[in-house]
């Protein structure tokens, strides 16, 4: 029970960041937190666009969550993949 209350209070704090003054990244993360948590209960997978890519991932995945919430996850690998894809003329 205590951990459930702690999770709720930390989630409320994240959601409040969307409304309160502060860094744009924190407000954006707050705006994305609530819909993502709702989608976790309703869907096994979600699709969304970030950084020019269409992402589809499991809602239970930490990579999907990080990319959805912050636009950042494995940036170096993603940049390498993008460069490789752009260099391919046969795709």
N, C-alpha and C positions, 0 to 999 in steps of 0.2 A: 504494500500500500504506500509506504513512504517513497519508494522509487517512482511510483506512478505520479505522486504529487510533485516530486522533484522534476520529472520530465515535463509535466504540465507547466510548472512555473518557469522552467528554462525556455519552453516554447513560447509562452506569453511574452517573455523578455525579448525573444527574437522578433516576434510579431510587432511589439511596440517600437522596435528600431525603425520599422517602416514609417512610423508616424512622427517620431521625434527628430529634432535637428541632429545632424551628425554627418559622417562621411556618406557619400552617395552609395558606395559599395555595401555598407551596412544597411542602408534603407532598402536597397534592391534585394539583398538577401532576405530581409524581413518580409518583403512583399511576396517573395517566392516560397517562403517556408510553409505558410498555411496551405496554399494549393497543393504543394508537393505532399504534405502529410495527408491531406484528403485523398489525393490520388493513390497513395500507398494503400489505403483501405479499399479503394474501389477498383483498382487496375493492377495487373501483374506487370505490364509494360507501358511505357509512355514514349511518345515521339515529340521532339522539340528541336528548334534551330538554335545553334550557338556557334559563333565564329565562322559562319559560312557553311557549316555542316548540318545535315539533318541527323540528329541522334535518335536512336531507338534503344532503349535499355530497360532492364528489369527495375522496378521501383525499389526492390530490396537491395540493389547494388549501390555500394558506396561511391563508385565511379559515376554512375548515373546521377546520384544525389549531388555530388560535388560539382559536376558539370552544370546541372540544372540550377543549383543555388548560386554558384559563384562565377560561372563561365570558365573556370580553370580546373583542369585535371589532366595530368600528364601532358602539359603544354609542349615540352621539348619533343616528345614522341609524336604528338599531333602535328607539330610544325614539320617534322621530318616526313611524315606521311603525306601531308599536303604538298610539300616540294616534290616528292616522288610521283604523286598522282599528276601534278601539273607538268612534270617532265615527260610523262608517258604520252606518246603520240598514238599508240595503238588502243587506247581505252576510249 
